Amino acid sequence: MQLSNLESVPGHHITKQLDVVYGSTVRSKHVGRDFMAGLKNIVGGELKGYTELLEESRQEAMDRMIQKAQSMGANAIVGIRFSTSNIAQGASELFVYGTAVIVEPSRPHLPDPFPAG
């Protein structure tokens, strides 16, 4: 699956636009992570627990979006964007969306001039 935050896939042309696809996940804070984040706020530094939580959330939302695109027969998603929002106290949604398309290489594949064998 080709993924692009551009409106196209470089080196390819879109032959068919299928539909908008999305993926989302809602995550809540973990008490242990909150405690460690509180300590980091005192001394400063990266909140690694939250960084990991966001990375896991992004990947899960992307995987869900890709599954939807694959079920439509797409081989690429263009115009990918991320969005976040607070759902409830301590819970946030991470939302990703784009357009499922079928793309083909712009340049035809030329035969290998030096085939093995």
BAROMI-259833 format. One record per atom (N, C-alpha, C): residue number from 1; residue in three letters; chain; atom name; z, x, y. Coordinates in steps of 0.05 Angstrom, whole numbers, plus 5000, padded with zeros to 4 digits. Atoms other than C-alpha are relative to their C-alpha. Layout:
<recs>
<rec k="NUM" r="ala" c="A" a="CA" zz="Z" xx="X" yy="Y"/>
...
</recs>
This chain:
<recs>
<rec k="1" r="met" c="A" a="N" zz="5000" xx="5017" yy="4976"/>
<rec k="1" r="met" c="A" a="CA" zz="5000" xx="5000" yy="5000"/>
<rec k="1" r="met" c="A" a="C" zz="5000" xx="5018" yy="5025"/>
<rec k="2" r="gln" c="A" a="N" zz="5002" xx="4985" yy="4974"/>
<rec k="2" r="gln" c="A" a="CA" zz="4978" xx="5029" yy="5067"/>
<rec k="2" r="gln" c="A" a="C" zz="5017" xx="4985" yy="5020"/>
<rec k="3" r="leu" c="A" a="N" zz="4983" xx="5012" yy="4979"/>
<rec k="3" r="leu" c="A" a="CA" zz="5029" xx="5016" yy="5123"/>
<rec k="3" r="leu" c="A" a="C" zz="4994" xx="5013" yy="5027"/>
<rec k="4" r="ser" c="A" a="N" zz="5006" xx="4989" yy="4973"/>
<rec k="4" r="ser" c="A" a="CA" zz="5014" xx="5023" yy="5197"/>
<rec k="4" r="ser" c="A" a="C" zz="5013" xx="4983" yy="5021"/>
<rec k="5" r="asn" c="A" a="N" zz="4990" xx="5015" yy="4977"/>
<rec k="5" r="asn" c="A" a="CA" zz="5049" xx="5004" yy="5261"/>
<rec k="5" r="asn" c="A" a="C" zz="4978" xx="4996" yy="5021"/>
<rec k="6" r="leu" c="A" a="N" zz="5023" xx="5005" yy="4984"/>
<rec k="6" r="leu" c="A" a="CA" zz="4980" xx="5007" yy="5293"/>
<rec k="6" r="leu" c="A" a="C" zz="4987" xx="4974" yy="4992"/>
<rec k="7" r="glu" c="A" a="N" zz="5015" xx="5025" yy="5007"/>
<rec k="7" r="glu" c="A" a="CA" zz="4932" xx="4948" yy="5293"/>
<rec k="7" r="glu" c="A" a="C" zz="4978" xx="5005" yy="4980"/>
<rec k="8" r="ser" c="A" a="N" zz="5019" xx="4993" yy="5021"/>
<rec k="8" r="ser" c="A" a="CA" zz="4890" xx="4985" yy="5242"/>
<rec k="8" r="ser" c="A" a="C" zz="5011" xx="5023" yy="4984"/>
<rec k="9" r="val" c="A" a="N" zz="4993" xx="4977" yy="5016"/>
<rec k="9" r="val" c="A" a="CA" zz="4894" xx="5039" yy="5189"/>
<rec k="9" r="val" c="A" a="C" zz="4980" xx="5022" yy="5006"/>
<rec k="10" r="pro" c="A" a="N" zz="5019" xx="4979" yy="4994"/>
<rec k="10" r="pro" c="A" a="CA" zz="4863" xx="5104" yy="5213"/>
<rec k="10" r="pro" c="A" a="C" zz="4983" xx="5008" yy="4976"/>
<rec k="11" r="gly" c="A" a="N" zz="5019" xx="4993" yy="5021"/>
<rec k="11" r="gly" c="A" a="CA" zz="4801" xx="5122" yy="5173"/>
<rec k="11" r="gly" c="A" a="C" zz="4991" xx="4977" yy="4982"/>
<rec k="12" r="his" c="A" a="N" zz="5007" xx="5024" yy="5015"/>
<rec k="12" r="his" c="A" a="CA" zz="4794" xx="5051" yy="5147"/>
<rec k="12" r="his" c="A" a="C" zz="4991" xx="4977" yy="5019"/>
<rec k="13" r="his" c="A" a="N" zz="5006" xx="5024" yy="4985"/>
<rec k="13" r="his" c="A" a="CA" zz="4765" xx="4985" yy="5170"/>
<rec k="13" r="his" c="A" a="C" zz="5010" xx="4976" yy="4985"/>
<rec k="14" r="ile" c="A" a="N" zz="4990" xx="5024" yy="5012"/>
<rec k="14" r="ile" c="A" a="CA" zz="4794" xx="4917" yy="5158"/>
<rec k="14" r="ile" c="A" a="C" zz="4977" xx="4982" yy="4992"/>
<rec k="15" r="thr" c="A" a="N" zz="5021" xx="5018" yy="5010"/>
<rec k="15" r="thr" c="A" a="CA" zz="4750" xx="4874" yy="5114"/>
<rec k="15" r="thr" c="A" a="C" zz="5010" xx="4971" yy="4999"/>
<rec k="16" r="lys" c="A" a="N" zz="4989" xx="5027" yy="5001"/>
<rec k="16" r="lys" c="A" a="CA" zz="4797" xx="4814" yy="5110"/>
<rec k="16" r="lys" c="A" a="C" zz="5028" xx="5000" yy="5010"/>
<rec k="17" r="gln" c="A" a="N" zz="4972" xx="5004" yy="4991"/>
<rec k="17" r="gln" c="A" a="CA" zz="4858" xx="4791" yy="5148"/>
<rec k="17" r="gln" c="A" a="C" zz="5011" xx="4977" yy="4984"/>
<rec k="18" r="leu" c="A" a="N" zz="4989" xx="5020" yy="5018"/>
<rec k="18" r="leu" c="A" a="CA" zz="4904" xx="4752" yy="5101"/>
<rec k="18" r="leu" c="A" a="C" zz="5020" xx="4982" yy="5014"/>
<rec k="19" r="asp" c="A" a="N" zz="4980" xx="5017" yy="4987"/>
<rec k="19" r="asp" c="A" a="CA" zz="4967" xx="4728" yy="5136"/>
<rec k="19" r="asp" c="A" a="C" zz="5023" xx="5018" yy="5010"/>
<rec k="20" r="val" c="A" a="N" zz="4976" xx="4986" yy="4992"/>
<rec k="20" r="val" c="A" a="CA" zz="5031" xx="4749" yy="5170"/>
<rec k="20" r="val" c="A" a="C" zz="5020" xx="5002" yy="4977"/>
<rec k="21" r="val" c="A" a="N" zz="4980" xx="4997" yy="5021"/>
<rec k="21" r="val" c="A" a="CA" zz="5083" xx="4777" yy="5122"/>
<rec k="21" r="val" c="A" a="C" zz="5025" xx="5011" yy="5013"/>
<rec k="22" r="tyr" c="A" a="N" zz="4974" xx="4991" yy="4989"/>
<rec k="22" r="tyr" c="A" a="CA" zz="5156" xx="4792" yy="5133"/>
<rec k="22" r="tyr" c="A" a="C" zz="5019" xx="5005" yy="4978"/>
<rec k="23" r="gly" c="A" a="N" zz="4977" xx="4995" yy="5018"/>
<rec k="23" r="gly" c="A" a="CA" zz="5219" xx="4816" yy="5099"/>
<rec k="23" r="gly" c="A" a="C" zz="5025" xx="5002" yy="5017"/>
<rec k="24" r="ser" c="A" a="N" zz="4976" xx="4999" yy="4984"/>
<rec k="24" r="ser" c="A" a="CA" zz="5290" xx="4810" yy="5121"/>
<rec k="24" r="ser" c="A" a="C" zz="5024" xx="5004" yy="4981"/>
<rec k="25" r="thr" c="A" a="N" zz="4975" xx="4997" yy="5015"/>
<rec k="25" r="thr" c="A" a="CA" zz="5361" xx="4826" yy="5099"/>
<rec k="25" r="thr" c="A" a="C" zz="5022" xx="4996" yy="5021"/>
<rec k="26" r="val" c="A" a="N" zz="4977" xx="5003" yy="4983"/>
<rec k="26" r="val" c="A" a="CA" zz="5428" xx="4806" yy="5128"/>
<rec k="26" r="val" c="A" a="C" zz="5023" xx="5016" yy="4987"/>
<rec k="27" r="arg" c="A" a="N" zz="4979" xx="4982" yy="5010"/>
<rec k="27" r="arg" c="A" a="CA" zz="5484" xx="4857" yy="5121"/>
<rec k="27" r="arg" c="A" a="C" zz="5025" xx="4996" yy="5018"/>
<rec k="28" r="ser" c="A" a="N" zz="4974" xx="5000" yy="4985"/>
<rec k="28" r="ser" c="A" a="CA" zz="5557" xx="4857" yy="5141"/>
<rec k="28" r="ser" c="A" a="C" zz="5012" xx="5027" yy="4999"/>
<rec k="29" r="lys" c="A" a="N" zz="4986" xx="4975" yy="4999"/>
<rec k="29" r="lys" c="A" a="CA" zz="5602" xx="4914" yy="5159"/>
<rec k="29" r="lys" c="A" a="C" zz="5019" xx="5002" yy="4977"/>
<rec k="30" r="his" c="A" a="N" zz="4981" xx="4994" yy="5021"/>
<rec k="30" r="his" c="A" a="CA" zz="5646" xx="4946" yy="5107"/>
<rec k="30" r="his" c="A" a="C" zz="5026" xx="5010" yy="5013"/>
<rec k="31" r="val" c="A" a="N" zz="4975" xx="4993" yy="4988"/>
<rec k="31" r="val" c="A" a="CA" zz="5720" xx="4953" yy="5122"/>
<rec k="31" r="val" c="A" a="C" zz="5004" xx="5031" yy="5001"/>
<rec k="32" r="gly" c="A" a="N" zz="4997" xx="4971" yy="5001"/>
<rec k="32" r="gly" c="A" a="CA" zz="5720" xx="5026" yy="5100"/>
<rec k="32" r="gly" c="A" a="C" zz="4982" xx="5014" yy="5020"/>
<rec k="33" r="arg" c="A" a="N" zz="5018" xx="4989" yy="4980"/>
<rec k="33" r="arg" c="A" a="CA" zz="5660" xx="5041" yy="5143"/>
<rec k="33" r="arg" c="A" a="C" zz="5011" xx="4996" yy="5028"/>
<rec k="34" r="asp" c="A" a="N" zz="4989" xx="5006" yy="4973"/>
<rec k="34" r="asp" c="A" a="CA" zz="5693" xx="5007" yy="5203"/>
<rec k="34" r="asp" c="A" a="C" zz="5023" xx="5019" yy="5006"/>
<rec k="35" r="phe" c="A" a="N" zz="4978" xx="4982" yy="4996"/>
<rec k="35" r="phe" c="A" a="CA" zz="5755" xx="5049" yy="5194"/>
<rec k="35" r="phe" c="A" a="C" zz="4990" xx="5028" yy="5007"/>
<rec k="36" r="met" c="A" a="N" zz="5011" xx="4973" yy="4995"/>
<rec k="36" r="met" c="A" a="CA" zz="5715" xx="5114" yy="5191"/>
<rec k="36" r="met" c="A" a="C" zz="4985" xx="5001" yy="5027"/>
<rec k="37" r="ala" c="A" a="N" zz="5014" xx="5002" yy="4975"/>
<rec k="37" r="ala" c="A" a="CA" zz="5673" xx="5091" yy="5250"/>
<rec k="37" r="ala" c="A" a="C" zz="5020" xx="5001" yy="5023"/>
<rec k="38" r="gly" c="A" a="N" zz="4979" xx="4999" yy="4980"/>
<rec k="38" r="gly" c="A" a="CA" zz="5737" xx="5080" yy="5290"/>
<rec k="38" r="gly" c="A" a="C" zz="5009" xx="5028" yy="5005"/>
<rec k="39" r="leu" c="A" a="N" zz="4992" xx="4972" yy="4997"/>
<rec k="39" r="leu" c="A" a="CA" zz="5758" xx="5152" yy="5276"/>
<rec k="39" r="leu" c="A" a="C" zz="4979" xx="5016" yy="5014"/>
<rec k="40" r="lys" c="A" a="N" zz="5022" xx="4985" yy="4987"/>
<rec k="40" r="lys" c="A" a="CA" zz="5689" xx="5178" yy="5296"/>
<rec k="40" r="lys" c="A" a="C" zz="4999" xx="4994" yy="5029"/>
<rec k="41" r="asn" c="A" a="N" zz="5000" xx="5007" yy="4971"/>
<rec k="41" r="asn" c="A" a="CA" zz="5694" xx="5141" yy="5362"/>
<rec k="41" r="asn" c="A" a="C" zz="5020" xx="5016" yy="5015"/>
<rec k="42" r="ile" c="A" a="N" zz="4980" xx="4984" yy="4986"/>
<rec k="42" r="ile" c="A" a="CA" zz="5755" xx="5182" yy="5378"/>
<rec k="42" r="ile" c="A" a="C" zz="4990" xx="5029" yy="5004"/>
<rec k="43" r="val" c="A" a="N" zz="5008" xx="4972" yy="4999"/>
<rec k="43" r="val" c="A" a="CA" zz="5726" xx="5250" yy="5362"/>
<rec k="43" r="val" c="A" a="C" zz="4970" xx="5004" yy="5005"/>
<rec k="44" r="gly" c="A" a="N" zz="5029" xx="4999" yy="4995"/>
<rec k="44" r="gly" c="A" a="CA" zz="5651" xx="5234" yy="5370"/>
<rec k="44" r="gly" c="A" a="C" zz="4985" xx="5009" yy="4975"/>
<rec k="45" r="gly" c="A" a="N" zz="5017" xx="4993" yy="5022"/>
<rec k="45" r="gly" c="A" a="CA" zz="5593" xx="5246" yy="5324"/>
<rec k="45" r="gly" c="A" a="C" zz="4985" xx="4977" yy="4988"/>
<rec k="46" r="glu" c="A" a="N" zz="5017" xx="5021" yy="5013"/>
<rec k="46" r="glu" c="A" a="CA" zz="5544" xx="5208" yy="5280"/>
<rec k="46" r="glu" c="A" a="C" zz="5018" xx="4982" yy="4982"/>
<rec k="47" r="leu" c="A" a="N" zz="4986" xx="5019" yy="5018"/>
<rec k="47" r="leu" c="A" a="CA" zz="5570" xx="5146" yy="5245"/>
<rec k="47" r="leu" c="A" a="C" zz="4983" xx="4998" yy="4975"/>
<rec k="48" r="lys" c="A" a="N" zz="5017" xx="4997" yy="5023"/>
<rec k="48" r="lys" c="A" a="CA" zz="5539" xx="5165" yy="5178"/>
<rec k="48" r="lys" c="A" a="C" zz="5000" xx="4975" yy="4982"/>
<rec k="49" r="gly" c="A" a="N" zz="4998" xx="5024" yy="5016"/>
<rec k="49" r="gly" c="A" a="CA" zz="5564" xx="5103" yy="5142"/>
<rec k="49" r="gly" c="A" a="C" zz="4981" xx="4978" yy="5011"/>
<rec k="50" r="tyr" c="A" a="N" zz="5018" xx="5019" yy="4988"/>
<rec k="50" r="tyr" c="A" a="CA" zz="5526" xx="5059" yy="5191"/>
<rec k="50" r="tyr" c="A" a="C" zz="4971" xx="5008" yy="4998"/>
<rec k="51" r="thr" c="A" a="N" zz="5027" xx="4990" yy="5003"/>
<rec k="51" r="thr" c="A" a="CA" zz="5465" xx="5104" yy="5189"/>
<rec k="51" r="thr" c="A" a="C" zz="4989" xx="4993" yy="4972"/>
<rec k="52" r="glu" c="A" a="N" zz="5008" xx="5006" yy="5028"/>
<rec k="52" r="glu" c="A" a="CA" zz="5462" xx="5096" yy="5113"/>
<rec k="52" r="glu" c="A" a="C" zz="4996" xx="4970" yy="4997"/>
<rec k="53" r="leu" c="A" a="N" zz="5003" xx="5029" yy="5002"/>
<rec k="53" r="leu" c="A" a="CA" zz="5473" xx="5020" yy="5119"/>
<rec k="53" r="leu" c="A" a="C" zz="4974" xx="4991" yy="5013"/>
<rec k="54" r="leu" c="A" a="N" zz="5025" xx="5008" yy="4987"/>
<rec k="54" r="leu" c="A" a="CA" zz="5415" xx="5014" yy="5168"/>
<rec k="54" r="leu" c="A" a="C" zz="4976" xx="5009" yy="4984"/>
<rec k="55" r="glu" c="A" a="N" zz="5023" xx="4990" yy="5016"/>
<rec k="55" r="glu" c="A" a="CA" zz="5369" xx="5058" yy="5125"/>
<rec k="55" r="glu" c="A" a="C" zz="4996" xx="4982" yy="4975"/>
<rec k="56" r="glu" c="A" a="N" zz="5002" xx="5018" yy="5023"/>
<rec k="56" r="glu" c="A" a="CA" zz="5385" xx="5015" yy="5064"/>
<rec k="56" r="glu" c="A" a="C" zz="4988" xx="4973" yy="5008"/>
<rec k="57" r="ser" c="A" a="N" zz="5010" xx="5026" yy="4990"/>
<rec k="57" r="ser" c="A" a="CA" zz="5372" xx="4952" yy="5104"/>
<rec k="57" r="ser" c="A" a="C" zz="4970" xx="5001" yy="5006"/>
<rec k="58" r="arg" c="A" a="N" zz="5029" xx="4997" yy="4993"/>
<rec k="58" r="arg" c="A" a="CA" zz="5305" xx="4977" yy="5131"/>
<rec k="58" r="arg" c="A" a="C" zz="4984" xx="5001" yy="4975"/>
<rec k="59" r="gln" c="A" a="N" zz="5015" xx="4997" yy="5025"/>
<rec k="59" r="gln" c="A" a="CA" zz="5282" xx="4997" yy="5061"/>
<rec k="59" r="gln" c="A" a="C" zz="4998" xx="4973" yy="4985"/>
<rec k="60" r="glu" c="A" a="N" zz="4999" xx="5026" yy="5014"/>
<rec k="60" r="glu" c="A" a="CA" zz="5303" xx="4930" yy="5031"/>
<rec k="60" r="glu" c="A" a="C" zz="4981" xx="4980" yy="5013"/>
<rec k="61" r="ala" c="A" a="N" zz="5018" xx="5018" yy="4986"/>
<rec k="61" r="ala" c="A" a="CA" zz="5267" xx="4890" yy="5085"/>
<rec k="61" r="ala" c="A" a="C" zz="4971" xx="5008" yy="4997"/>
<rec k="62" r="met" c="A" a="N" zz="5027" xx="4990" yy="5005"/>
<rec k="62" r="met" c="A" a="CA" zz="5205" xx="4934" yy="5078"/>
<rec k="62" r="met" c="A" a="C" zz="4990" xx="4993" yy="4972"/>
<rec k="63" r="asp" c="A" a="N" zz="5008" xx="5006" yy="5027"/>
<rec k="63" r="asp" c="A" a="CA" zz="5204" xx="4926" yy="5003"/>
<rec k="63" r="asp" c="A" a="C" zz="4993" xx="4970" yy="4996"/>
<rec k="64" r="arg" c="A" a="N" zz="5005" xx="5029" yy="5002"/>
<rec k="64" r="arg" c="A" a="CA" zz="5208" xx="4850" yy="5010"/>
<rec k="64" r="arg" c="A" a="C" zz="4973" xx="4993" yy="5014"/>
<rec k="65" r="met" c="A" a="N" zz="5026" xx="5005" yy="4986"/>
<rec k="65" r="met" c="A" a="CA" zz="5150" xx="4850" yy="5061"/>
<rec k="65" r="met" c="A" a="C" zz="4977" xx="5009" yy="4983"/>
<rec k="66" r="ile" c="A" a="N" zz="5021" xx="4989" yy="5017"/>
<rec k="66" r="ile" c="A" a="CA" zz="5108" xx="4894" yy="5015"/>
<rec k="66" r="ile" c="A" a="C" zz="4994" xx="4982" yy="4976"/>
<rec k="67" r="gln" c="A" a="N" zz="5003" xx="5018" yy="5023"/>
<rec k="67" r="gln" c="A" a="CA" zz="5120" xx="4848" yy="4955"/>
<rec k="67" r="gln" c="A" a="C" zz="4984" xx="4976" yy="5008"/>
<rec k="68" r="lys" c="A" a="N" zz="5014" xx="5023" yy="4991"/>
<rec k="68" r="lys" c="A" a="CA" zz="5095" xx="4789" yy="4995"/>
<rec k="68" r="lys" c="A" a="C" zz="4970" xx="5006" yy="5005"/>
<rec k="69" r="ala" c="A" a="N" zz="5027" xx="4991" yy="4995"/>
<rec k="69" r="ala" c="A" a="CA" zz="5033" xx="4827" yy="5017"/>
<rec k="69" r="ala" c="A" a="C" zz="4984" xx="5004" yy="4974"/>
<rec k="70" r="gln" c="A" a="N" zz="5013" xx="4994" yy="5026"/>
<rec k="70" r="gln" c="A" a="CA" zz="5018" xx="4850" yy="4946"/>
<rec k="70" r="gln" c="A" a="C" zz="4994" xx="4973" yy="4986"/>
<rec k="71" r="ser" c="A" a="N" zz="5005" xx="5026" yy="5013"/>
<rec k="71" r="ser" c="A" a="CA" zz="5024" xx="4778" yy="4921"/>
<rec k="71" r="ser" c="A" a="C" zz="4976" xx="4986" yy="5011"/>
<rec k="72" r="met" c="A" a="N" zz="5024" xx="5012" yy="4988"/>
<rec k="72" r="met" c="A" a="CA" zz="4968" xx="4759" yy="4969"/>
<rec k="72" r="met" c="A" a="C" zz="4975" xx="5016" yy="4994"/>
<rec k="73" r="gly" c="A" a="N" zz="5022" xx="4983" yy="5006"/>
<rec k="73" r="gly" c="A" a="CA" zz="4924" xx="4815" yy="4945"/>
<rec k="73" r="gly" c="A" a="C" zz="4994" xx="5021" yy="5021"/>
<rec k="74" r="ala" c="A" a="N" zz="5004" xx="4981" yy="4978"/>
<rec k="74" r="ala" c="A" a="CA" zz="4932" xx="4859" yy="5007"/>
<rec k="74" r="ala" c="A" a="C" zz="5003" xx="5028" yy="4989"/>
<rec k="75" r="asn" c="A" a="N" zz="4996" xx="4972" yy="5007"/>
<rec k="75" r="asn" c="A" a="CA" zz="4925" xx="4934" yy="5003"/>
<rec k="75" r="asn" c="A" a="C" zz="5010" xx="5015" yy="5025"/>
<rec k="76" r="ala" c="A" a="N" zz="4989" xx="4987" yy="4975"/>
<rec k="76" r="ala" c="A" a="CA" zz="4952" xx="4947" yy="5074"/>
<rec k="76" r="ala" c="A" a="C" zz="5015" xx="4979" yy="5016"/>
<rec k="77" r="ile" c="A" a="N" zz="4987" xx="5017" yy="4980"/>
<rec k="77" r="ile" c="A" a="CA" zz="4998" xx="4919" yy="5127"/>
<rec k="77" r="ile" c="A" a="C" zz="4998" xx="5014" yy="5026"/>
<rec k="78" r="val" c="A" a="N" zz="5003" xx="4988" yy="4974"/>
<rec k="78" r="val" c="A" a="CA" zz="4983" xx="4932" yy="5200"/>
<rec k="78" r="val" c="A" a="C" zz="5018" xx="4986" yy="5020"/>
<rec k="79" r="gly" c="A" a="N" zz="4984" xx="5012" yy="4979"/>
<rec k="79" r="gly" c="A" a="CA" zz="5021" xx="4919" yy="5264"/>
<rec k="79" r="gly" c="A" a="C" zz="5029" xx="4997" yy="4993"/>
<rec k="80" r="ile" c="A" a="N" zz="4972" xx="5003" yy="5009"/>
<rec k="80" r="ile" c="A" a="CA" zz="5089" xx="4931" yy="5232"/>
<rec k="80" r="ile" c="A" a="C" zz="5019" xx="5003" yy="5023"/>
<rec k="81" r="arg" c="A" a="N" zz="4979" xx="5000" yy="4979"/>
<rec k="81" r="arg" c="A" a="CA" zz="5148" xx="4916" yy="5277"/>
<rec k="81" r="arg" c="A" a="C" zz="5027" xx="4994" yy="4987"/>
<rec k="82" r="phe" c="A" a="N" zz="4973" xx="5006" yy="5009"/>
<rec k="82" r="phe" c="A" a="CA" zz="5224" xx="4915" yy="5266"/>
<rec k="82" r="phe" c="A" a="C" zz="5015" xx="4985" yy="5022"/>
<rec k="83" r="ser" c="A" a="N" zz="4983" xx="5015" yy="4981"/>
<rec k="83" r="ser" c="A" a="CA" zz="5274" xx="4869" yy="5298"/>
<rec k="83" r="ser" c="A" a="C" zz="5028" xx="4997" yy="4987"/>
<rec k="84" r="thr" c="A" a="N" zz="4973" xx="5005" yy="5010"/>
<rec k="84" r="thr" c="A" a="CA" zz="5349" xx="4861" yy="5292"/>
<rec k="84" r="thr" c="A" a="C" zz="5013" xx="4979" yy="5017"/>
<rec k="85" r="ser" c="A" a="N" zz="4985" xx="5020" yy="4986"/>
<rec k="85" r="ser" c="A" a="CA" zz="5397" xx="4806" yy="5311"/>
<rec k="85" r="ser" c="A" a="C" zz="5027" xx="4996" yy="4987"/>
<rec k="86" r="asn" c="A" a="N" zz="4973" xx="5006" yy="5010"/>
<rec k="86" r="asn" c="A" a="CA" zz="5470" xx="4788" yy="5304"/>
<rec k="86" r="asn" c="A" a="C" zz="5000" xx="4971" yy="4989"/>
<rec k="87" r="ile" c="A" a="N" zz="4999" xx="5027" yy="5013"/>
<rec k="87" r="ile" c="A" a="CA" zz="5479" xx="4729" yy="5256"/>
<rec k="87" r="ile" c="A" a="C" zz="5028" xx="4988" yy="5003"/>
<rec k="88" r="ala" c="A" a="N" zz="4972" xx="5009" yy="4997"/>
<rec k="88" r="ala" c="A" a="CA" zz="5555" xx="4724" yy="5257"/>
<rec k="88" r="ala" c="A" a="C" zz="5017" xx="5024" yy="5006"/>
<rec k="89" r="gln" c="A" a="N" zz="4982" xx="4978" yy="4994"/>
<rec k="89" r="gln" c="A" a="CA" zz="5616" xx="4766" yy="5274"/>
<rec k="89" r="gln" c="A" a="C" zz="4999" xx="5020" yy="4977"/>
<rec k="90" r="gly" c="A" a="N" zz="5001" xx="4979" yy="5020"/>
<rec k="90" r="gly" c="A" a="CA" zz="5604" xx="4831" yy="5237"/>
<rec k="90" r="gly" c="A" a="C" zz="4976" xx="4999" yy="4981"/>
<rec k="91" r="ala" c="A" a="N" zz="5023" xx="5001" yy="5018"/>
<rec k="91" r="ala" c="A" a="CA" zz="5538" xx="4811" yy="5205"/>
<rec k="91" r="ala" c="A" a="C" zz="4974" xx="5000" yy="5017"/>
<rec k="92" r="ser" c="A" a="N" zz="5026" xx="4998" yy="4986"/>
<rec k="92" r="ser" c="A" a="CA" zz="5467" xx="4829" yy="5228"/>
<rec k="92" r="ser" c="A" a="C" zz="4977" xx="4997" yy="4981"/>
<rec k="93" r="glu" c="A" a="N" zz="5025" xx="5002" yy="5016"/>
<rec k="93" r="glu" c="A" a="CA" zz="5397" xx="4814" yy="5205"/>
<rec k="93" r="glu" c="A" a="C" zz="4981" xx="5022" yy="5009"/>
<rec k="94" r="leu" c="A" a="N" zz="5022" xx="4981" yy="4994"/>
<rec k="94" r="leu" c="A" a="CA" zz="5343" xx="4867" yy="5201"/>
<rec k="94" r="leu" c="A" a="C" zz="4975" xx="4986" yy="4990"/>
<rec k="95" r="phe" c="A" a="N" zz="5024" xx="5015" yy="5005"/>
<rec k="95" r="phe" c="A" a="CA" zz="5274" xx="4835" yy="5203"/>
<rec k="95" r="phe" c="A" a="C" zz="4976" xx="5018" yy="5005"/>
<rec k="96" r="val" c="A" a="N" zz="5024" xx="4985" yy="4996"/>
<rec k="96" r="val" c="A" a="CA" zz="5207" xx="4869" yy="5193"/>
<rec k="96" r="val" c="A" a="C" zz="4976" xx="4982" yy="4994"/>
<rec k="97" r="tyr" c="A" a="N" zz="5024" xx="5017" yy="5004"/>
<rec k="97" r="tyr" c="A" a="CA" zz="5138" xx="4837" yy="5199"/>
<rec k="97" r="tyr" c="A" a="C" zz="4975" xx="5015" yy="5007"/>
<rec k="98" r="gly" c="A" a="N" zz="5026" xx="4988" yy="4995"/>
<rec k="98" r="gly" c="A" a="CA" zz="5065" xx="4854" yy="5201"/>
<rec k="98" r="gly" c="A" a="C" zz="4978" xx="4981" yy="4990"/>
<rec k="99" r="thr" c="A" a="N" zz="5023" xx="5016" yy="5009"/>
<rec k="99" r="thr" c="A" a="CA" zz="4996" xx="4829" yy="5182"/>
<rec k="99" r="thr" c="A" a="C" zz="4989" xx="5012" yy="4974"/>
<rec k="100" r="ala" c="A" a="N" zz="5011" xx="4991" yy="5026"/>
<rec k="100" r="ala" c="A" a="CA" zz="4973" xx="4834" yy="5109"/>
<rec k="100" r="ala" c="A" a="C" zz="4969" xx="4999" yy="5003"/>
<rec k="101" r="val" c="A" a="N" zz="5029" xx="4997" yy="4998"/>
<rec k="101" r="val" c="A" a="CA" zz="4901" xx="4858" yy="5106"/>
<rec k="101" r="val" c="A" a="C" zz="4988" xx="5014" yy="4975"/>
<rec k="102" r="ile" c="A" a="N" zz="5014" xx="4984" yy="5020"/>
<rec k="102" r="ile" c="A" a="CA" zz="4849" xx="4887" yy="5059"/>
<rec k="102" r="ile" c="A" a="C" zz="4983" xx="5020" yy="5016"/>
<rec k="103" r="val" c="A" a="N" zz="5014" xx="4979" yy="4986"/>
<rec k="103" r="val" c="A" a="CA" zz="4821" xx="4953" yy="5083"/>
<rec k="103" r="val" c="A" a="C" zz="4983" xx="5016" yy="4980"/>
<rec k="104" r="glu" c="A" a="N" zz="5017" xx="4982" yy="5015"/>
<rec k="104" r="glu" c="A" a="CA" zz="4766" xx="4999" yy="5059"/>
<rec k="104" r="glu" c="A" a="C" zz="4996" xx="5026" yy="5016"/>
<rec k="105" r="pro" c="A" a="N" zz="5004" xx="4975" yy="4985"/>
<rec k="105" r="pro" c="A" a="CA" zz="4754" xx="5072" yy="5077"/>
<rec k="105" r="pro" c="A" a="C" zz="4975" xx="4997" yy="5018"/>
<rec k="106" r="ser" c="A" a="N" zz="5023" xx="5001" yy="4982"/>
<rec k="106" r="ser" c="A" a="CA" zz="4707" xx="5080" yy="5137"/>
<rec k="106" r="ser" c="A" a="C" zz="4977" xx="5017" yy="4991"/>
<rec k="107" r="arg" c="A" a="N" zz="5021" xx="4981" yy="5010"/>
<rec k="107" r="arg" c="A" a="CA" zz="4670" xx="5138" yy="5105"/>
<rec k="107" r="arg" c="A" a="C" zz="4997" xx="4995" yy="4970"/>
<rec k="108" r="pro" c="A" a="N" zz="5004" xx="5003" yy="5029"/>
<rec k="108" r="pro" c="A" a="CA" zz="4639" xx="5127" yy="5037"/>
<rec k="108" r="pro" c="A" a="C" zz="5009" xx="5026" yy="4986"/>
<rec k="109" r="his" c="A" a="N" zz="4991" xx="4977" yy="5017"/>
<rec k="109" r="his" c="A" a="CA" zz="4667" xx="5172" yy="4982"/>
<rec k="109" r="his" c="A" a="C" zz="4975" xx="5013" yy="4989"/>
<rec k="110" r="leu" c="A" a="N" zz="5023" xx="4985" yy="5010"/>
<rec k="110" r="leu" c="A" a="CA" zz="4617" xx="5226" yy="4967"/>
<rec k="110" r="leu" c="A" a="C" zz="5006" xx="5012" yy="4973"/>
<rec k="111" r="pro" c="A" a="N" zz="4994" xx="4988" yy="5026"/>
<rec k="111" r="pro" c="A" a="CA" zz="4609" xx="5253" yy="4896"/>
<rec k="111" r="pro" c="A" a="C" zz="5008" xx="5030" yy="5003"/>
<rec k="112" r="asp" c="A" a="N" zz="4991" xx="4972" yy="5000"/>
<rec k="112" r="asp" c="A" a="CA" zz="4642" xx="5320" yy="4880"/>
<rec k="112" r="asp" c="A" a="C" zz="4976" xx="5018" yy="4994"/>
<rec k="113" r="pro" c="A" a="N" zz="5023" xx="4983" yy="5005"/>
<rec k="113" r="pro" c="A" a="CA" zz="4589" xx="5374" yy="4887"/>
<rec k="113" r="pro" c="A" a="C" zz="5005" xx="5021" yy="4979"/>
<rec k="114" r="phe" c="A" a="N" zz="4992" xx="4981" yy="5021"/>
<rec k="114" r="phe" c="A" a="CA" zz="4627" xx="5418" yy="4838"/>
<rec k="114" r="phe" c="A" a="C" zz="5017" xx="4987" yy="4979"/>
<rec k="115" r="pro" c="A" a="N" zz="4984" xx="5014" yy="5020"/>
<rec k="115" r="pro" c="A" a="CA" zz="4648" xx="5374" yy="4781"/>
<rec k="115" r="pro" c="A" a="C" zz="5011" xx="5019" yy="4979"/>
<rec k="116" r="ala" c="A" a="N" zz="4988" xx="4983" yy="5021"/>
<rec k="116" r="ala" c="A" a="CA" zz="4695" xx="5404" yy="4729"/>
<rec k="116" r="ala" c="A" a="C" zz="4984" xx="4997" yy="4974"/>
<rec k="117" r="gly" c="A" a="N" zz="5012" xx="5002" yy="5027"/>
<rec k="117" r="gly" c="A" a="CA" zz="4666" xx="5421" yy="4662"/>
<rec k="117" r="gly" c="A" a="C" zz="4973" xx="5011" yy="4999"/>
</recs>
